[in-house]
Amino acid sequence: MAKIKVKQIKSKINSTLRQKRTLEALGIKKMQQVVEHEATPQILGMVNKVSHLVTVEGL
C-alpha cells in the first residue's frame, strides 16, 4: 500500500466532537503535526471526514 502524510492546518476548536475524535484516531494531537499512514480505505475515509482541517500528501 502507498503511504500518505496527513498534516493538520486548521484548528479543531469549532469542530464537532466526532471530527475531534477522528483527528485523535488519526494520531494528530496539535496543529502543524504530520503523521504518516498507509492509504487504506479506513484511513482515507477518516481523512475525507476532516478534509477541511487537514492536508494530504502522497495520494
N, C-alpha and C positions, 0 to 999 in steps of 0.2 A: 504494500500500500504506500501511497505517497504521504509525505509529511506536510503539514501546514503549520504556519505560525500565526497565532492569534494575539492581537495587541489591543488593550482597552484604550480608547481615545476620548471617550466621554464619561462624565460622572454618572454613577448609578443612584444618585441621591433621589431624583424624582421618578425612578423606575418602580415598577410593581415588584412585589415580593417574589413572584415567580421569576422575573428577569434577574433579580439579585441572586437568587438561588442557582439559576442557570450559570451565571458568571462564576459563582463559587464552585459549581460542578466542573467547570472548565479549568479550574485551578487559578483563576485570576483573583487576586486579593487587593490590588491597588492600581491606581492609574499608571499608564505607560508600561505596565508589566507585560512581558511577552512570554507566552507558553507555547510549547510545541506538542502537537498531537498527530496521530495517524488520521488520515482522511476517511474515517468510517462513516456510514450513513447516520449513526447516532450523533457523532461529533458535528457533522455538517448540519444536522437538524438543530442542534443547540446553538450553533453559530448563526444560523438563519433567524432564530428567535430573538437574538440580541444583536442583529447586524447593524442597528443604528448606534450601538455603543462600541463596536469593535471594528478593527480592520483585519483582513486575512491576506497572508502572503503564501504563495506556493500552490495555488489551485491550478 
